[in-house]
Structures are given as structure tokens and as C-alpha cells.
Amino acid sequence: MPTEEIYEKVKETLVDALGVDDDEVSPEATLVGDLGAESIDFLDIVFRLEKNFSVKIPRGELFPENLAAADSGFVEDGVVTASGIDELRSRMPHADVDKLAADPKVENIQDLFTVEMIVKFLDKKLSQS
Amino acid sequence: MRWIWIDRFIEFESGVRATAVKNISLAEEHLHDHFPGFPVMPGSLMLEGMAQTGGILLGEKNNFEHVVILAKVPKLEFHSWACPGDTLKYTATLEAANEAGGQVQCVARIEDRLVAEADIVFYHLDQTDPSVAALDQHNFVFSMNLLGVLDVGRAGDGSQ
């Protein structure tokens, strides 16, 4: 599936799941900051993407969980540690981790979840199947 | 009064579809305030009935290993009234399910008349999570009382 088509379908999915307008969605838009997604919405988004793209998305593959857990060693004093950044790079090759590494505060982790990230994830997944 | 908004399952295809009935009775206390002189089943309680039907469908698929809670209602539409003397039939279809939770589509009808529709997303809570173990199970889709509804259908028909 061409990337343009993936983007259009992802846009449609997010409009349905989050109740945002078509024109609010852009590749750089963050799910939480720009589109108002809450943690509850992430599961809904995964289910809709699975349905719309006929793929299986195992838990934690698109939206990793427990990143900021106290005992994970990935976060210290509100900052993502170097091992945390490495972990993110390996778990989320589809995300722009460099951007986070430039300002590795815990509250910036959620900015990794952009529309672009989802498109890249699906691009890879669809070409594998 | 018990928080059980379905009376009996009349159809149960594990992991696929389930239909439960709710008989609306003038003996239900809230109907006399909703509304005085014009008793109708509140939409929120129909949603609860649909959630209980869908939640049990999802839970049974995993043998009730997880605590299932209502997480999100992406779509909810009401089309017609449900009144005392009516028998509501909630049919839930399992659209998606994984380790994290599931999603059902539910339709409420009285005879053939469409009353309401809903899409409901459920979460699984992990029993081993200490913050979950401390929670009072009464507020969740399951409690021992509600699971008893599954038995009502079995005993009555002899079949499932």
C-alpha cells in the first residue's frame, strides 16, 4: 500500500476514534498534545487500525507501555536515561527518538506518538506481511 | 436493588455473539421519577445493560481471567423509547479482543424495533497489579451476582 494511502486511512481512523476534524490531522500532529487523545483512546485506535488495515498489532507494539515505570531504570528524576533512550529506539524504530533525546524529559515521551509514527509503523508492518 | 441490568441470556456463542433480555417493570423505583407520568427506561441504564452483555461476552472468552471494565463508548445512539412492559433484547457482537481488552458492537431491540446502538471498548485489568487488587469489585462489569445471569439461561432451557 502506498504511503499516501496509508496516511489517508490513518487520518480517517483517528478522525473516527478521537472525534477530531479532518483538517486537524497532519503528519507532525501529536496524538495527545494536538489531537487530545487520552490513554483510553490508544486501545480503541489499535483496534480500529487492526480492522482498517487487516493486521494484528500485539499489545505494546505500537504504543509501548510501562516506559516511565519507577522500577524500569529508564527514567530518573523526571528525565529519560540513556538506557531509556536506547530502549525506546529498539522498541519504537518507527518513532523520532532523536527529537526526544534532544530534550529527554518524561513529559515529552508522549510527543513520540505522532500521526507520522503510526504511518511509518504500518508501512513497515504491511510490507512484512 | 442490585445493579444487574440484564435478566437472562437467550443466546451465547462463546467469543462471537451474545443476546440478553431485560424486562422493564413498573416496579423499578427510578421509573416513577423518569419521568413522572411518562415512565421510560433511562438511556444510561440501557447502556449499562449493553455493557454488561458485552462485558460478559468478552470476559467469558478468556474464562473470566481478567477483570473487565468499561473504558470508552465511541458510539451511542438512541432511536426509540423503552417502556414498562417491554422486553429489551441486547445483542452484543465481539468485534476485537486481545490481551489488553476488547471491543463490542451492541444493538438493543424491542421485538424488531431498533431502540439503541452502541460501540463499547473494554479494558482488562491485571489482577496482580496491586492497585487493582485493592479496588472494590462492585463497580466493575463482573461481580458474583452478575455472573449468575449466565446460569439463569442455562438452567431454564436445559440447553445453553
Boltz contact constraints between the chains, C-beta under 6 A:
constraints:
  - contact:
      token1: [A, 40]
      token2: [B, 71]
      max_distance: 6.0
  - contact:
      token1: [A, 40]
      token2: [B, 72]
      max_distance: 6.0
  - contact:
      token1: [A, 43]
      token2: [B, 100]
      max_distance: 6.0
  - contact:
      token1: [A, 43]
      token2: [B, 101]
      max_distance: 6.0
  - contact:
      token1: [A, 44]
      token2: [B, 72]
      max_distance: 6.0
  - contact:
      token1: [A, 44]
      token2: [B, 121]
      max_distance: 6.0
  - contact:
      token1: [A, 47]
      token2: [B, 96]
      max_distance: 6.0
  - contact:
      token1: [A, 47]
      token2: [B, 103]
      max_distance: 6.0
  - contact:
      token1: [A, 59]
      token2: [B, 99]
      max_distance: 6.0
  - contact:
      token1: [A, 59]
      token2: [B, 100]
      max_distance: 6.0
